[in-house]
């Protein structure tokens, strides 16, 4: 992630590093003028990445059209361990 310091400079750190950063470490970064000044508002944008989007080989699970199920299948208890005669 990109984090902008109070001085306007930008550093790239992970979320875990940011959450573990103490106030002293933040003051150290500010005091030593660490980071870069970014002029490009699109720096690090995913719009500029040219990596192709990969999809998994498995097709998505498709549910059957419920309007095409015969009426007898709708009223039978095939999917559950339920016997209406037990009641």
C-alpha positions in Angstrom: 0.0 0.0 0.0 1.1 3.6 -0.5 1.2 5.7 2.6 1.6 9.5 2.5 3.7 10.9 5.3 2.7 14.3 6.8 5.5 15.9 4.8 3.8 14.9 1.5 6.3 12.2 0.7 5.0 8.7 -0.1 6.3 5.4 1.0 5.2 1.9 0.0 4.7 -0.5 2.9 2.5 -3.5 3.6 -0.5 -3.2 5.8 1.1 -5.3 8.5 4.2 -3.0 8.5 1.9 0.0 8.9 -0.1 -1.5 11.8 3.1 -2.5 13.6 4.8 1.0 13.0 5.4 2.9 16.2 5.2 6.7 16.5 9.1 6.8 16.8 9.4 5.0 13.5 7.0 7.4 11.9 9.0 10.4 13.3 12.2 8.8 12.0 10.8 8.6 8.5 9.7 12.2 8.6 13.0 13.5 10.1 15.2 11.8 7.5 12.9 12.9 4.6 12.3 9.4 3.6 10.1 8.5 0.6 9.4 9.9 -2.8 7.5 12.9 -4.0 4.9 11.7 -6.5 3.7 14.0 -9.2 1.6 11.3 -11.0 -1.8 10.8 -9.5 -2.0 7.4 -11.2 1.2 6.0 -9.7 0.6 2.4 -8.7 -2.8 2.2 -10.3 -4.0 -1.1 -11.5 -5.1 0.6 -14.7 -1.5 0.7 -15.9 -0.7 -2.9 -15.2 -0.5 -5.1 -18.3 -0.8 -8.5 -16.6 -3.6 -10.5 -18.0 -6.5 -11.6 -15.8 -6.3 -15.3 -15.2 -9.5 -17.3 -14.6 -9.5 -20.7 -13.1 -9.9 -23.7 -15.4 -13.0 -25.0 -13.7 -16.3 -23.6 -15.0 -18.4 -21.9 -12.4 -21.1 -24.0 -10.7 -24.3 -23.5 -12.6 -27.6 -24.0 -10.8 -30.3 -25.7 -12.7 -33.2 -23.6 -13.9 -35.8 -24.2 -11.2 -38.7 -23.7 -13.6 -37.6 -26.8 -15.6 -37.8 -29.2 -12.7 -40.7 -31.7 -13.0 -43.4 -31.4 -10.3 -42.8 -34.9 -9.0 -39.2 -34.0 -8.3 -40.3 -30.9 -6.4 -42.5 -32.7 -4.0 -40.2 -35.7 -3.4 -37.6 -35.6 -0.6 -34.6 -36.8 -2.4 -32.1 -34.2 -1.1 -32.7 -34.6 2.6 -32.8 -37.5 5.1 -36.4 -36.9 5.9 -39.1 -39.5 5.8 -42.6 -37.9 5.9 -44.1 -41.3 7.0 -42.1 -41.1 10.3 -44.3 -38.3 11.6 
